[in-house]
């Protein structure tokens, strides 16, 4: 059984937890994180979900993502998800998310990280990830159009790629 912290509308922890899979009550929210890793060429590391994964099977997705578990900070959850899904150790403790998107049942913190990762050095989580590769913004948008990538809004990818370039040009991802 996985427990998630319950937050109020102002993103304050309520000191209550919620069991994954149960319906959240109105006014209760949870924290989700996504990490987008870019290489120095400006390509994003993307993952392909397993065919047996609930929700978007076989589809390509951002580098990693998942829900924070009880006790996690946003940074802890992002680090854990990166390590669990692709076996990469990152220190995100001094990083802030580049973007937070509010959705019906929570908050989604999105981290944009520049890291030249060697694909052969990654250990993919067999329960979730079947493949990884580097892709340009144009390639990802084509994959979305062709139904191969989770259908995120095009504007989000425009932001991710522009924000990553700006962060690298103006002093890093912090």
N, C-alpha and C positions, 0 to 999 in steps of 0.2 A: 504494500500500500504506500503510495507516494502522497506526501502532504505538501500543500502549498500555503504560503502566508496569504491572508486576506487583507486587502488594503481598502481604505475609504476613497472617495472621489478625489481627495486632495493628495493621494499617494502616501498616506500615513498608514503604517501597519496597525491593525486593529487588535493585535495580540490574540487573534483567532486563526485557526488553520482550516483548510478545506481539503477534502480527499479528492484526488484527481479522478475525473470521470463523473463526479456528482455535479448537479446543476448549481451554479452560483445564484444566490439570492439577489434581488435588486439592491443596488447600492454597495455591493461587494465586488471587488476587482482583484485581479492577480497580475503578476509580472512575467512578461515574456522577454527574451533577449534574442537578438540576431547579431552575428558577427560576419562582416564582409571583409575578406582578406584580398588585398590587391598586391600584385607584384610591381616591380619598378618599371615595367612596360605599360602599366595601367590596366592590365587584365585582372578580372575577378576570378578567384578560385570558387568553383561551383561544385555542388555534389548532386549525384543522382540517387534518389530514394529507392529503397528496396521494393520489389514487386509486391511483397506481402505487407508492406507498411500501410497502416490505416491512414487514409487521407493522402491523396496525391501519389499513389503508387507509381513507380517507374519514372516519375517526373523529375526534372532537374530543378534545383533550388539554390538559394544563397549558400554561402560557405557553410554556416551552421546556424541552428536556432533551436530554442526550446524554452520551456517554462522554468522559472526559478523555483527551487524547492524551499521548504520552510527553513528559515535561518539564513538563506543566501542574500547577499547584497546583489545589486545588478552586476557588478564587476565579477564577483565570485561565480555567479550563474553563467556569465559569458565565458570565463576561463574554463569552468567545468564542462560546458557544452563543447567547446573547441577540443578539449582533451578527449572527452568521451567519443565524439563523433569522428574525429580525424587524427587523434593521437598527437596533437601539437600542443606543447607547453607554451603558454603566453602569460606574461604578467600584465594584467589590466588594472591593477589596484589603483594606479594613479591616473587612469583614463576616465573620461566622461563619455557617455554616449553622444554621438554626433546628432542624433535625432531621436525623439520619442514620439511615437504615434499612439494616440489614444484610440482604443477600439471599444466595442460594446461592453466587453467583460474585463478590460484591463488596460495595461500600459505595455508597449513594445519598445524597448531600448535597442537602438541600432548602433553598433560600433563599426567604424571604418578603419581598418588597420593595414599599413603597408608592411609586407613581409615577403621576401623572396623565398618561398617554400619549395623544396624539391619534392615533387609528387611521390617519387619512389620511397621517400622517408616517412610517409604518412601511414598510420595504422587505422584502417577504416573499421568503424563499428558495424559488425556483421548484421546486427538487428535493425540497423537504420540505413546504412550507406552502402551502395553497391559500386560506385565509381566517383572519381573526381577529375576535374580538368580545369585549365585556365580558359577563360572566354572574354572576348571584348564586349563592350556595350552593344555594338551592332549585332554580334552573334547571339547574345542573350535576347535581344528584342526580336530577332528572327525566330529563335526557339519558342518564344512566347507566342508569336504569330502562328507558328506551325503546331502549337499544342504540345510541345515537348517540355516546356518550362511552366512552373506554377504561374498563373496569370496575374502577376502583380501589376500595378499601374505603371505605365511607361514613364511617367513623371518621376516615380521613385528611383528608377535606374538612372535617369538624367541627373537627379540630385546626387546619388551615390557616387557616380563617376566624376561629376564636377567637384563635389566636396572632397573626394580623395585626392584629386589633382591639386586643389587649393591647399589642403592640409600639407601635402608634401612640399609644395612650393613655398609656403609661408610658415614653416617651422614645425612640422610633425603633426601627429594625430592626437594631441592632448587638448 
